[in-house]
Amino acid sequence: MEAKLERLQFSSFAHAVSAPSDYNANKRDEQAWQRYLEQVDATPTAIIHIGDRQLDDVTMPGKVGVTGYHLDRDDPDANLTSLHDVKNLIR
């Protein structure tokens, strides 16, 4: 993920995390989200989550207050159709 962020010129982001590999947890596990927030010492509103599944990547993060965005390159109604769209989300 860090390489993708760097390639998209998002190098100012502090962390990129994969719940399955970094925490050996399912993204549907609210405790995994809480552990991540504690690890990076961040409030839920300080991070965003991007993924390709509505339930795992938007609904579940929302349960702990994290804003999630659905990325689907084939669905023009998705929140994002490209990682380049993320630039429009950041203030």
C-alpha positions, 0 to 999 in steps of 0.5 A: 500500500505504501508504494501505491500511495507514493506512486499516487503522490500521497506520501504525506499519509502516515500509514497504510494498513491491511487488516488481514495481513497486519492484524490477522483480522477480518475487516468486519472485526470492530476490535481490529479497527479499535486496535488500529486506531490505538496503534496510530493514536488517531481519532476515527475522524482522522483516517479514511478507509478505501476498499472494494466492498460496501459492507467490509469497507464502508459499513464496518469502518462506519461502526467505529466512526471511520469514514469508508469509501467504496472503490469500484472501477466498473461502477460509476455510482461507487464513491470512487472509481479510481485511487486518483479520486482520493485526491478530491476527498482530502482537504 
